[in-house]
Each structure stands twice: as structure tokens, then as C-alpha cells.
Amino acid sequence: MSDWFQKQLSSDERGRRRQFKTQFASYYRDFRSRRLSEVRHNIEHRTGVTPARFAIKGLFGDTHTGSPTQPVPISETRKIDDPDLAFLAKANPIQPRWDDFEIEGKPGFPACREHLDAAIAFVAQGRKIVEVVHGTKQVSIPPIY
């Protein structure tokens, strides 16, 4: 990438790219410091597993708790004490709902929604800076290695 940047880009484009990087740096730092950005970084570069937990309320009142490394059963069966009625017992699937999940002790869906909204604003800010810095001038596509 260094060769491409130094040898293939015009000095004008190199300068504009540096200017963009300078103006974008604080937004990048802010976004990277968001809790779910750090969680994503830890998953991708360290643990390989999300710290999500879930508690699923079953049809018969039991609560099944788990995580990506601690699965819950796929089904549950009602306990029938009368042996003459035991034939009525059948397995029912355990079905999670969107609000059964949490990440780092906070409800999962709102945390993800908040992070997505922040990501949308982050991208919009980057586009504004691109517009100011590059305007209508060409921006080269880096080579694929």
C-alpha cells in the first residue's frame, strides 16, 4: 500500500487523503471507543465469541439461559406425573424472541439499534468530509492484494 500511495498517486491526491485522515480521525476514534465497537474488536481479534447471553422463557414456565458457548435445549417436554396420561407428553420447540437477548448486561436489540444509528451517522460524517476535501476530484481505488 505504501508503494501505491507514494508512487502511483499524484501529490494532490496524497495531500487530500492526508487531509481527510486528519479531519476524520476524531470521528473514527469516537466510533471505535463505542462499547459495541470494542466488543466487535474483541470478538474478531481475541475471543471469537460474542459476550451475548439469553434467557428464553419456555412454554411450561422454565427459563433456559445460555450463550454462544452454552446452548439451550432445542425443545422441552411438559412433565406429566400421571403414567396413564404420559402419552400426551410431546416435545415442543424452545423459541427465542428478540427481547430474550442481552449483550454485556443490556438488552440486545436496543444496544444494536443504537450502535447501528451511530454507524449511520459515522458514515454520513465521513461522506461530508469527503465532499469537502475531495469535491469533484478523482479518488483512486487502492489495489487489491
C-alpha positions in Angstrom: 0.0 0.0 0.0 2.9 2.3 0.8 4.3 1.9 -2.8 0.9 2.6 -4.3 0.4 5.6 -2.1 3.8 7.1 -2.7 4.4 6.1 -6.4 1.0 5.9 -8.1 -1.0 8.8 -6.6 -0.5 12.4 -7.5 0.9 14.7 -4.8 -2.5 16.4 -4.9 -4.4 13.2 -4.1 -1.9 12.2 -1.4 -2.4 15.6 0.2 -6.2 15.4 0.0 -6.1 11.9 1.5 -3.9 13.1 4.4 -6.3 16.0 5.0 -9.2 13.6 5.0 -7.4 11.3 7.5 -6.7 14.3 9.8 -10.3 15.6 9.7 -11.8 12.1 10.1 -9.5 10.9 12.9 -11.6 12.2 15.9 -14.8 10.7 14.4 -13.0 7.4 13.9 -11.7 7.4 17.5 -15.1 8.2 18.9 -16.8 5.4 16.9 -14.0 2.9 17.8 -14.4 3.8 21.5 -18.2 2.9 21.5 -18.8 -0.2 23.6 -20.1 -2.4 20.7 -17.1 -1.4 18.6 -14.9 -2.7 21.3 -17.0 -5.8 21.6 -16.7 -6.4 17.9 -12.9 -5.9 18.0 -12.6 -8.4 20.9 -14.7 -11.0 19.1 -12.8 -10.6 15.8 -9.3 -10.4 17.2 -9.3 -12.2 20.5 -12.2 -14.4 21.7 -14.0 -15.3 18.6 -17.3 -15.3 20.6 -19.8 -12.6 21.3 -20.5 -11.9 25.0 -24.2 -12.2 24.4 -26.4 -14.0 26.9 -30.0 -15.0 26.6 -32.8 -16.2 28.8 -35.7 -17.9 27.0 -39.0 -18.5 28.8 -40.3 -21.9 27.8 -44.0 -22.8 27.3 -44.2 -24.5 30.7 -42.6 -21.8 32.8 -39.0 -22.9 32.8 -36.4 -20.3 31.8 -33.5 -21.6 29.7 -30.3 -19.4 29.9 -27.4 -19.7 27.5 -24.8 -18.0 25.4 -23.0 -18.7 22.1 -20.9 -21.3 24.0 -23.6 -22.6 26.3 -26.5 -23.7 24.1 -30.0 -24.2 25.4 -32.0 -27.4 24.5 -33.9 -27.2 21.2 -37.1 -28.5 22.8 -38.8 -29.1 26.1 -41.5 -31.6 27.2 -44.2 -31.0 29.8 -43.8 -33.1 32.8 -46.9 -35.3 33.3 -46.9 -37.2 36.6 -49.9 -39.5 35.8 -48.5 -42.5 34.0 -51.8 -43.1 32.2 -51.5 -39.6 30.6 -47.8 -39.8 29.9 -48.5 -40.5 26.2 -49.7 -36.9 25.9 -46.2 -35.5 26.6 -44.6 -34.3 23.4 -41.6 -32.2 22.7 -42.2 -28.5 21.9 -39.5 -26.3 20.4 -37.9 -23.6 22.5 -38.4 -20.5 20.5 -36.4 -17.4 21.4 -37.8 -13.9 21.0 -36.0 -10.7 20.1 -36.1 -9.4 23.6 -34.6 -12.6 25.2 -31.0 -11.5 24.3 -28.7 -9.2 26.1 -25.1 -8.1 25.5 -23.0 -7.1 28.4 -26.0 -6.9 30.7 -28.0 -4.6 28.4 -31.0 -5.5 26.2 -29.5 -6.7 22.9 -31.9 -5.2 20.4 -31.8 -1.6 21.7 -27.9 -1.8 22.0 -27.6 -2.9 18.4 -30.1 -0.3 17.2 -28.2 2.5 19.0 -24.9 1.2 17.5 -26.4 1.0 14.0 -27.7 4.6 14.3 -24.2 5.7 15.4 -22.7 3.8 12.4 -25.1 5.5 10.0 -24.1 8.9 11.5 -20.4 8.0 11.3 -20.6 7.1 7.6 -22.6 10.3 6.9 -19.9 12.4 8.6 -17.2 10.6 6.6 -19.1 11.4 3.4 -19.4 15.1 4.4 -15.6 15.3 4.9 -15.0 13.5 1.6 -17.2 16.1 -0.2 -15.3 19.0 1.4 -11.8 17.5 0.9 -12.1 15.9 -2.5 -15.1 17.7 -4.0 -15.3 16.6 -7.6 -11.7 15.5 -7.9 -10.9 11.9 -8.5 -10.1 9.5 -5.7 -8.2 6.4 -6.8 -9.2 2.9 -5.8 -6.4 1.1 -3.9 -5.1 -2.1 -5.4 -6.3 -5.5 -4.1 -3.5 -7.6 -2.6 
